[in-house]
Amino acid sequence: MSSRPALPGRAYRRLTVEERRGQLITTALRLFAHNPPEDVSLDDVAREAGVSRPLVYRYFPGGKQQLYEAALRSAATELELCFAVPAEGPLSDRLASGLDRYLAFVVEHGEGFAALLKGGSVVETSGTSAIVDSVRRAAAQQVFAHLQAPAPGHRLAMAVRTWITAVEAASLIWLDEDRAQPVEELRDWLVDQLLLQLASTAARDEETARAVLVAASVEEPGGRIDSLIMRMLAIFDIFGSSVDLGRLGPLDPAEPAESGKPVAPVTSLDSVDSLGSGES
């Protein structure tokens, strides 16, 4: 009896436990990204992965909820590290570097990124919400570290956390509607958003003013901050005829502001120190 001829093509290799688990998670992320999570069944995952339904249950005995949470954790683990860039150089460059890593994940794993942030009415639980929130908190803590404010007060924390939410929303909009825009433009716009948010908050909050002044001291002449300022001045120049600069109050920190006018802008660390003591 003749032996059966070998079939052409690559030799079959059985996947390891971790490889199979990773395959099922990747498949689930793709399906959860393109469909409401409650509409995705284990049969869908099995069919898409080319395996049997019992095999999916063998790896995820808790069913779809366990698989969904595993998919979320897979995406979350990578995203949480995006802003953990070296604490050296200008803050604006560090933010850009962190966003490069974040947006690289968005580009490469768009489906998984969308699945991470888009929950479903059936599968969304306190557990899945905690996974999503962990990404936001980790990103915020890394930005606080770059601002040398590991335990920020309310206003600085709100400014950074609001920006993290804006980064998420802008990334999802870019994925859904605006991929023609170069991702580098999205990155630069998001850096500008945080810088402006910090500047606005610094005008009202001593702690944020300190963080901004320390960060500004290591910015490079002609760098991102200077570029942003020049672009903003160009906007003010366009509308200059309708802006009453006299309403902005005195620019000399030694000159007392009239009642009802804003205080002079903070121009040095010494002037920040004086905010809380009443010194001029």
Secondary structure, DSSP 8 states (H G I E B T S, - for coil): -------SSS------HHHHHHHHHHHHHHHHHHS-GGG--HHHHHHHHTS-HHHHHHH-TT-HHHHHHHHHHHHHHHHTTTT---S-S-HHHHHHHHHHHHHHHHHHTHHHHHHHH---TTT--HHHHHHHHHHHHHHHHHHHHHTT-SS--HHHHHHHHHHHHHHHHHHHHHHHH-TTS-HHHHHHHHHHHHHHHHHHHHTT-HHHHHHHHHHHTT--TTSHHHHHHHHHHHHHHHTGGG--GGGG--SSTTS---TTS------SHHHHHHHTTT--
